[in-house]
């Protein structure tokens, strides 16, 4: 199979590189470089979204009639790859990459007309209401109730691990509208205005010290039935469609950048014998192994893109890529923490640009931090990446999917 870029692909790559070189300010690059998780500084992320929107590139995967780009799958990959290599801050996936494709696929004309342009501009900023205290990996066990009351549903319950709930003004939720049949039945996909009376947000402090996750409580919150996406009691269908988009994307370039940065830092960082850490054979072997794995992951992503470009369904490939990418990311953050040495053991989040406020932490008045910026970022990335093998469907569940779909077990 041929994976070389065509002349047209190379021309597009050069166009993207020129745009990134012109529009990525030092501040935006810094936000990308000092991000502690997949969620960078919120203000920087929104600024970059506005710049991309001006160019018409904020949501390239959308249909053209809704503001997307008429790109090939290869061009989409090139854009993601070049953005990662250039250090662009990531955009929040909740609106553009997750709920928007579901709105396009299942929404009414009125829903598309209202939400899609506002998601592009950032006027509507979504968070995700899926997990509950007793329904995480087994999402179908959710119990948040939506009681039929004429033109409205009255919602009562809570959602947990809700990323950026304090920044969002809308939330897409899975709610229980019926208890008959299998537990996957009787679930409805609902779009809820976060300013509605009866909603309370309680931030959760992560192991990194950041307040990015939240628990959201709903106390008799009235939601118009016009906000149902898809059909009542058939929200599981919408949720499964959305999860494919949540697990998709190009992870390899971001991991290659991480591996490259570790190599650059290790070339300057003293090792156990006083020589550069990169000269330490044990460390160099671990880094080489992980860099090879990022290359293999990229080839697997190429194969998936090639199959989809030919009209074939990616099938269980999204589960395989999710497992490989998240576990490889965890290994890289472990190695980065090893490279950071004693300075990486010091908790100094003021030297980073996290995805949310840092709770119960008073930075030094002079802003001092030991070591380089990357050494301050390393422990926070390590803590954040522990969740990678759990979110978007735990890796254990992804392996079950592969066992059934690929091995017939």
Steps between C-alpha positions, in 0.01 A plus 500: 500500500634846406513759777704776332335841472388605153615829344163649595537379858845656524368830365223493759754420773703806400186717506420381852858559614495857367173570679625358828826693476309825442219458753648310794624773730771427761227512767289238320802276446584536869146394591539190287845422637405547866163325487472238771238279330292474185331819623727806474440840650136582422556859388784400267293218355209734425733761347642236267147384410409857400809521276417167338137605455608813313690275258210254477705222664345476847290195410646354180329162549150651486306498173582804288146636525543531877845662494728203439768447237490290186816318603603143438565276799871536426472880519319474833785289633763736364327796667491323837859384461638843407302667780658262750850545363460880508388496864148634447275483808224243469137601464244367743354193328163510679327729253679487166612137494238325711152643534506695171535187281210349696291815442583483129401131484194499727394862554200684362551788260423740785762337723762513226424865424526601866791297636747449216591863419520582871728202568733628229523847651522371858177673601368153589755300696400144589603263775410129516253351748547124476659341807323483834629395845362148442523491120846545354637217289153344506338814363170327425444477877437875517207613714467879453124530450319710240128494581251585225305815584316623194734700277793450739705237675571557868854379571631389838832331576871567457786460257864465597844550343347776291791679334479881481150516645593834655586641155212341310160658441348180355528133591402194297360232730385143495190476720262222602153550348376141533584194709341234280702256289879471497697763687630642170139578413311786657797737481459839334764740368419847632655845445473706818559871555745529791336825612167323567378522863584200716853430370790502746867443414751371753863497382709187561868533579704262286821329610686769305332767716300637207127570507410380152252227596173569678187339637180655369174469694154535344209576731168503309658669199246565226625425148282550189436185299620699202848442645485124447761388246374204301199311635374476855616172662755446221787710630730196515514506120615864504751430778661211309532720192661775706751264665648413162587869459632523856744214443603613153772739390872502450678419825838398357624852412432629852685203648788547256532860616504381861774246421700761306480744791616231745799429275585871478477541877696183570784627281542791744405330826785340698468126554615286796864521390495874432490455123188591297210272591453415134841329511379264773445170318208386714313829460582526130370147440166579666466820301589326174240231566229761559597703192477185289156434647382851402612427143312170502189676634519752216519219243190344657326838478603522134350156437174605664487821296570304182216257574254780576606691186399193300157500663567220745391519862783537751319243716687404818806699389388797709508278811846370413639848438347631822673227701836546333497880513397539864736234633787636293426848631519370856838341430630826354388704800676248727820544303464880502469491877812285521686747279384794712690364798479671841345815352213289367413392853423858603136605472513833318195539276551877473763422237242328276185596309245248631148443374342643814574687821732347757324447832655568838835608358675831559789551259809680626474877479796525261374215278819301554509134400784253500621352177363568154135540400479147363612363837208677668254368240621140518336397832167662416489325162585176676207540742259603224591214269408241763141557386579440132435127516164561671330789319313459169428138595756322716770299325362184658171564321689576176672162528163332544382674182807374314452148636146490363541697176847388389547158661140380515524409869 
